[in-house]
């Protein structure tokens, strides 16, 4: 008997927990801006999670690789938005998927 596929929300919860563990290996998770990262804990009903980085140095190639490996374990096209501190008032960051890491500016 094959297990039923996870619902999108159940996958979101699974990814959230695994992603939080990854972030804690790479720095301090703190929702008040006193650490390295904050993983937003709201599920907005899309295949996306968001990390707020307190410094651009927190987003390392090793961290991106771990995020991509995690996302590769799921069939849906999940995306992790990594928001970096603003530069001259402009928002910027990266969109990480299982196959890419693309810079974006706000």
Buried (B, 14 or more C-beta within 10 A) or exposed (E): EEEEEBEBEEBBEBBBEBBBEBBBEBBEBEEEEEBBBBBBEEEEEEBBBBBBBBEEEBBEEEBBEBBBEBBEEBEEEBBBBBBBEEEEEEEBBBBBBBEEBEEEEE
